Amino acid sequence: MVTTSNQVRWMQVWSLASVQGAITLTWIAYGIYLPKFIEQVFGYPASQAQQFAALLLVIESAIAIIIEPLFGGLSDRLQRWFSSRMPLIVAGAIASTALFIGLPCIFIFGGANEATRIILPSLAILWAMVMASFRSPVLCLLGSFAGATQLPLAASVLTLVGGMVGSIKPLATNFILGLGAPATFAIASITLLAGVASLRMAMTYIPKNIPKKSSSDINPELEKAESLPIRDFLANLAIVMLVGAAIGLGIRLLMGDVLPRTIKAELVSFTKLSPEILIGAALIIQAFLALVTGSVSKLIDNKRLMIISLGAIAAGLGLLSVGYGAIASILIILFMLVCLSAVNNGMIAFALTMVPKALSGLTVGMFFGGLSGAISIFGYLVPKSSNILLPNVLLLTASAFLVAGVGIALGEKITRNSVNLI
């Protein structure tokens, strides 16, 4: 179930994007309502409930450091044994849906007592663990739907859908709260199950009688590496985790701190629009720019494009620190959003081309484990980054992206060395 290097199975890619969008939607609903649940069940004031919810998110991200690679590697074994990762994906989606629906049920029927104060956070953490268990197996399927040179283009669809769904949070939080927890959680759950069902159905349309091709369809340089043990690729996997951590921290700071601060300081008074509308617009623009940068990726090697884009984001952050005014800030932000789209498109492709196809689930798990780890560690060490001066945040963000660029360059070198050892 592989593709040639210039082929994209668009029906399967769009089905995969629907699962990605559904996962994003469930996390948005969870992030909006979790503080409300805590506020009612524990009797905390809103600020304290937000802090407790943030602590739970940090714990969940820390657990994902282990869960993501573990289940990504397990899905690789299922692929070898049963020629499919779908049993793990379907089981994870069903289990997560059951747990997800349980959260508002506890809130509604459990009341405020000692039992629910134990069950609510425990169930929330368990749900996050199950969600992490099938993200890597799902996303590594991209390598089966697109050849090596087309992976970033195919990933642009995932970036588009994820960005469009992500814009719901700043633009429609009040609407989601107006729906109420039962309706919101039911819609998100149905969407996730429908997305997984569409992916399962789409995969039945992949011909089964294709002659088996080598792993070179994903990475020609690692054609003979399929049968080598994991220990031969520990350096590759470590680089993938490093890059995931650096990109995760950079995106967390850029989209969660630098962009909101800049918008509030420079653009609200200039445009007469609310920060929520401007942030939502930025997410939508970044989503559509992914299609443009996905087309550019056909002309430039993905690793090279990512290195250039990461360096350009760092340069844009340097320009932003100078403070040229509102119009200049808009242009700089648009420039960084273009570069960020290229990075988002190339992340999974980078991970997949660092190892043989037999380790695709593990390497995607390592990438997202690193990403989750960076967010967890940063959330623990710096609970409220708004307390950091903006110049320091800009420097930290630029440093994170530059470290990611260096990691990708090292990954390219290590990959070439792996070929020489084969």
N, C-alpha and C positions, 0 to 999 in steps of 0.2 A: 504494500500500500504506500508507494512512494511516487514521486513525480519527477519528470525530467527537469533539467535546470532552468528551462525557459517557460515552464507551464505553471499556471495557477488554477486550482479548482475553486472557482469563485462561489459556487453554491455552498460548498463546505466551509469556506472562509467566512461567508456571511452568517452561516449557522453558528460558527465559533464565536463570531462577534456578538451574536445575540446572547450567548451564554456570558460573555464578558460584560455586556451591558446589564444583564440581569444580576450578576454578582455585584456590580457597582451600585445598582439600585437597592439591593438588600442592605449593603453597608451604609448607604445614605439614610435609609429608613431607621436602621439600628442606631446610627450616630445622632439622629434627631430625637428619637424617643427614649433612648437609654437614660439620659439625665432626668427626663420626666418620670420614668418608672422609679428611679432611685429617689427622687424628690418625694414621691408619694409613699413608697414602701418604707423608707428609712426616716421620713419626716425631716429631711434636711432642707435648709434654704437653697435657693437656686444655685448660688455660687458654690456651695459645698457639694451639691449634687454634680455640678460640672466637674469639679476636681476629682470626685470619686469615679465618675465616668472616664475621665482622662487616664486615671490610674489603671482602670480595667483595660483600656485600649493599649496601654504600655505593656501590661502583663500578657495580653493576647498577642501582641507583636513579638514579644520575647519568646513565647511558646512556638510561634510560627518559624523561628530560626531552626528549630528541630523538625517540626512537622512537614514543612515544605520539601526539604531534601529527602526526608524519610519516605514520604508517600510518592514523591517523584521517582525515586529509585524503585519503590515497590511497583509502580506502574510500568517501569521498564521490564521488570520480571514478568508481569502479566502479559505484556506485549510479546515477549519471547515464548511464554508458555501457551498462551491462548490466542495470540495474534490480535489482541484488542485490549485497549485501556478502558473501554466503555463500562465494564462491570463496576470498576472502582468509581468512575465518574457518576454513574447512575446511583449507586449506593450512597455516595457522599451527598448528592443533590437531595435524595429522598430523606436521608437522616437530618441534613441541615434544615430542610423545610419543616420537618416535624418539630425540631428544637426551636426554630424561629417562631413558629406559630405558638409555641409554648410560652414565649416571653410575655406577650400581652395577656395570655390566659392567666398566668400567675399574677400579673398586675391587677387584672379585673376581678378574679375570683379568690385570690389568695389573701387579700387584705394586708394590713400593716401589722405583722407579728414576727416573732423570732424565726419561725420556720421559713417564711418567705424572704426574710433578710439574708438567710443562708442560701436558699434555693436560687434566688434571682441572679446574684453574681456568679454562682457556680454554673447555672444554665447558660449564662451569657458567655462565659469562658469556654464551656464545652461546645457551644455553637460556633464560636470563632475557630476552635480547633478543627471541627469538621469542615468548615468552609476552607480552611487552609489545606486540608487533606486532598482536595480535588482540583485546586487551582492550577498547580503545576502539571498534573496529568492532562488537564484540558488544554492549557496553552501550548504545551509541547507538541500537540497535534498539528500546529501550524507547519511544522517541518514535513508533515505528510501531505499537506495541501498545497505547498509551493516549493519550487526548486530553489537552490542556493541563491541564484542571482535575483530571484523574485520575492524572497522572504520579506524585505522591508516594505515592498509595495503591497503585499498581502496584509502585512501587519498594520498598514495605514488604515485599513477598514476597521480593525480593532481599536486603533487610536481615535478614529472618527466617532464610532459608537460610544466608546468609553467617555470621550470628552463631552459629547452631547448629553449623555445621561448624567455625567458629573455636574453639568451646569444647572441641574435641577435644584441642587442644594442651595446655592445663593439666590436663585431666582424664584423658587417655589416652596421654601420652607414653611411659610405661613399656610399655604394651600395644603401641604401634606399634614400639618398639624390640624387643619380644619377637617380633613377626612376622618381623623381619629385613628387610634392604633390598630383596632381590628381590621378595618378596611385597608389601611396602608400595608400592614404585614401580610394580609391575604393577597393583595395585588402583587407585592414583591415575590411572594412564594410561588404564585401561579406563573409569574413571568419566568422565574428560574426553572421551574419544572418544564414549562413550554420550550424554553431555550435548549435545555438538555435533550428533550424529545426531538426537537428539530435537528439537533446535531446528530443524534442517533439515526434519524431517518435519512439525513443527507449522506451519512457514511455508507448506507446501503447502496448508494448509486455509484460508489467507486468500484470499477471493474476488479474482480478478483483474479482474473486470468492474465494479469500483467506479468511478463517475465521478471523474475527477481533481479533487482539492480543492486549495485554495491552502495556502500555508505558515501561514495564519492558524489552521489546525487545531492547530498547535503553539504559535504565539504570534500572536494576532490583531493585535498592534501592528506586526508586521513583515510584513504580508501582501504588500507590494509589493517587499520586499527580496530576493526569490529570485534575481533576475538581477544583483544588485550584486556587484562584485568584493570579494575578501577585505579589501583595504586600507580599504574603507569600514567595516569592523567590527573593525579592529585594537584600538581601545579596549575594545570588548566582550570580545574574546578575552583581552586583557591583564588585565581585571578577573576573568575566569573563572580564569585561571592564578593570580592573586593570592589569590583566595578558596580555590582548591584547595590552595595552599601553606600558607595560614594554618590551614585546617581539618586538613590532614594533620599539621602540627606539633602542633596542639592535641590531636588524637586520639592521636598518638604519645606525647605527654607524659602525657595523662590516663590512658590505658589501659595504657601501658607503664611508668609511673613513679609518678604520684600515687596511682592506685588500689592497686597492689601495696604501696606503702609504707604507705598508710592501713590496709589490711587487716592487714598484719603488725603495725603498731603498736597498732591499736585493736580489731580484730575477732577475731584468732586466739585470744587468751586469753578473750575474752568468749563466743565461740561454741564453743570447743574443736574447731574444724575446721581442716584444713590450709589454707595460703594457696592451694594449687592448686584445692581444691574451691571455696573462696569466689570466686576469680577466674573459674573455670568457671561457677559459678552466676550471677555478675554478667553474663557474656556471654550466657547463656541467657535471663536476665530481660530484658536489653536487646533481644535478638532478638524476643521475644514482645511487648514494649512497642511495637515498630515497627508492629504491626497496629493498636494503639490510636491511636498518633499518625498513622498513615496515614488512619484514619477522620476524625480531627480536621482533617486537611489539606483535606478537602472543604468545610469551613466557613470556613477562613481562607486567604487568599492565601499561596502557598508561600514567597515571598520574605519576607513579613511574619512568618510563622511561624518561619522560619529565624533571622531577626534577633532575635526574642523569645527563641527557644531558646538562641542563642549568648550573648546577654546573661544569661540565667538560669543557664547553666553557669558563666559568669564570677562571678556572684553566689554560686553554690554553692561555688565554689572559695574565695571570700572567707570564707564561713561555715566551711568546712572548716579554714581556717588558724587560726581562733579556738580550736578544740579543745574542743568541748562534751561529749565523751565518746562511748562506743561506740554507744549508741542513737541519739544525734543524728547520728553519722557514718553509720550505716545509712540513716537517713531522707534525709540530704543526698545520699548516693551514689545512692539510688533516684531522687531528684528529678533529679539530673544525668543518670542513665541514660535517664529519660523524655525529657529535652531532647535528649540525644545521638541517640536514636532518630529524633526529628523531623528533626534535622540530616542524619543518614544517608539518610533517606527523600527529602529534598529536594535532595541534591547533584546528581544527574544531571538532575533536573527543572530546577534552576536553570541548569545549563549549557545545556540544550537550549532554554530560553526566552530565552536571551541573543542568539541568532542565528537566521537563517532555517534551515529544514529542510535546505537544500542544504549547510550547513556543520555538520551535527550531529556527524559523526564527528570533525571537526577540533576543535570546541569541547569535546567530551568528552575528546579527547586532550590538549587544553590543560589541562583541569582535572586530569586524572591526572598529566600531566607536572609541573604545579605541586606536586601532592601528593608525587610521587616526589622532586622537587627539594628540597623542604623536609626530607624525611626524610634524603636524601643529605647535604645541607649540614650539618644538625644532627648526623648521625652522624659526619661528618668533623671538625667543630669541637669537638664534645663527645662523644668516644667512649664515655664512661661517665657518663651523667647522674646516676647514683646518688651521684657525688661532690659534686653540687650540693646545697646545703642545701634542705630541703623548702620553706620559705617562698619561696625564690627560684624553685623549680620551679613552685609554685602561681602566683606572679606572672607567670612566663613563659607558663604555660598559659593563664591568664586573658587575657593580652595577645593571644595568638594567636587566641583565639576572638573577642575584641572586634574585632581587625583584620578577621577574616572577616565579622563583622556590618557593619562600615563598608563593606567591599568590596561586599557584596550591596546595600546602600543606594545606593552609587555606581552599581552596575550597573543598578539600577532607573531611576536618573536618566539614565544614558547610553542606555538602551534607549528611553526616551521621546524623547530628543533625536534618536536615529536615525530615529524615526518622523517627526519634524518635517522631517528632511532629505530624506525620500523624496518 
